[in-house]
C-alpha cells in the first residue's frame, strides 16, 4: 500500500523558517515526481513546486528564492525547506507522488503551516 505522510508544519512568525517532510512507504520516491501543494482556507489547492527525475525542481513564482525542495533517498523522504515565510504562506501543505505512466499514485493528508505574528 502506497502511503505519504507529511510532517513539520507549525505556527511560525513572519520571516521564520520551517522544513516540511514527506515520507513515503510502498514506493521509492526517487522513481517518482513528488509535488508539494498547499491549500489556504477558502482557496483551491495550488502547486508549490515539484522534484522530478534527476532532482530537477520547479517552483511557483510566489515561492521562488524562498522555498527549496530536496530528496533524501536513503530516508525515502522529500523535503520542503521554507524560508522568509509570509502570512500568505499560511495553508495546509500536501505532497503527492506521480508516475509518468500511472499518474498520481498517492496524496498525503497534509500538515498545517500558520504564519502569523
C-alpha positions as CSV (number, residue, x, y, z in Angstrom):
1,X,0.0,0.0,0.0
2,X,1.4,3.4,-1.0
3,X,1.4,6.0,1.7
4,X,2.7,9.5,2.0
5,X,3.0,11.3,5.4
6,X,3.7,15.0,5.7
7,X,5.1,16.4,8.9
8,X,6.9,19.5,10.2
9,X,4.0,22.0,10.0
10,X,3.8,24.5,12.9
11,X,2.9,28.1,13.8
12,X,5.8,30.5,12.9
13,X,6.3,34.2,12.8
14,X,6.7,36.1,9.5
15,X,10.3,35.9,8.3
16,X,10.7,32.5,10.0
17,X,11.6,29.1,8.5
18,X,10.2,25.6,8.5
19,X,11.2,22.4,6.9
20,X,8.4,20.0,5.9
21,X,8.9,16.3,5.3
22,X,7.0,13.9,3.0
23,X,7.9,10.4,3.9
24,X,6.8,7.6,1.6
25,X,6.1,3.9,2.1
26,X,5.2,1.4,-0.6
27,X,7.1,3.3,-3.3
28,X,10.6,4.6,-3.9
29,X,10.4,8.3,-4.1
30,X,13.4,8.7,-6.3
31,X,11.5,7.0,-9.1
32,X,8.6,9.5,-8.9
33,X,7.8,13.1,-9.4
34,X,6.9,14.4,-5.9
35,X,4.9,17.6,-5.7
36,X,4.2,19.9,-2.9
37,X,0.9,21.6,-2.9
38,X,-0.9,23.9,-0.5
39,X,-4.5,24.9,0.2
40,X,-5.4,28.0,2.1
41,X,-8.8,28.5,3.7
42,X,-11.4,29.2,1.1
43,X,-9.0,28.7,-1.8
44,X,-8.2,26.0,-4.2
45,X,-5.2,23.7,-3.8
46,X,-2.2,25.0,-5.7
47,X,1.1,23.6,-6.7
48,X,4.0,25.0,-4.8
49,X,6.8,23.1,-6.5
50,X,8.0,19.6,-7.5
51,X,11.1,17.5,-7.8
52,X,11.4,15.3,-10.9
53,X,13.8,12.8,-12.3
54,X,17.4,13.9,-11.9
55,X,16.4,16.1,-9.0
56,X,15.2,18.8,-11.3
57,X,13.0,21.1,-9.4
58,X,10.5,23.8,-10.3
59,X,8.5,26.3,-8.2
60,X,5.6,28.6,-8.4
61,X,6.8,32.2,-8.8
62,X,5.5,33.3,-5.3
63,X,7.9,30.9,-3.5
64,X,11.0,31.1,-5.8
65,X,14.1,32.0,-3.9
66,X,12.4,31.2,-0.6
67,X,11.4,27.6,-0.9
68,X,13.7,24.6,-1.7
69,X,12.7,21.0,-2.5
70,X,15.2,18.2,-1.9
71,X,15.2,14.5,-1.7
72,X,16.9,12.1,0.8
73,X,16.7,8.7,-1.0
74,X,18.1,6.8,2.0
75,X,15.2,8.1,4.1
76,X,12.7,7.8,1.2
77,X,11.7,11.4,2.0
78,X,11.2,14.6,0.2
79,X,11.6,17.9,2.0
80,X,10.3,21.4,1.5
81,X,12.5,24.0,3.1
82,X,10.6,27.2,3.5
83,X,12.4,30.4,4.4
84,X,11.3,34.0,4.9
85,X,7.8,32.9,5.5
86,X,4.9,35.3,4.9
87,X,1.4,35.3,6.2
88,X,0.1,34.4,2.7
89,X,2.0,31.1,3.0
90,X,-0.5,30.0,5.6
91,X,-2.1,26.8,4.4
92,X,-2.3,23.1,4.7
93,X,0.6,21.6,2.8
94,X,0.3,18.3,0.9
95,X,2.7,16.2,-1.1
96,X,1.8,13.7,-3.8
97,X,3.7,11.2,-5.9
98,X,3.2,11.0,-9.6
99,X,4.3,8.3,-12.0
100,X,4.9,9.2,-15.6
101,X,2.6,6.5,-16.9
102,X,0.2,5.8,-14.0
103,X,-0.3,9.4,-12.9
104,X,-0.8,10.4,-9.3
105,X,-0.4,7.3,-7.1
106,X,-0.8,8.9,-3.6
107,X,-1.6,12.0,-1.7
108,X,-0.6,12.7,1.9
109,X,-3.1,14.0,4.5
110,X,-1.4,17.4,4.9
111,X,0.4,19.4,7.6
112,X,-0.7,22.8,8.8
113,X,1.6,25.8,8.4
114,X,0.4,29.1,10.1
115,X,2.4,32.2,9.6
116,X,1.4,34.9,12.0
117,X,2.8,37.5,14.4
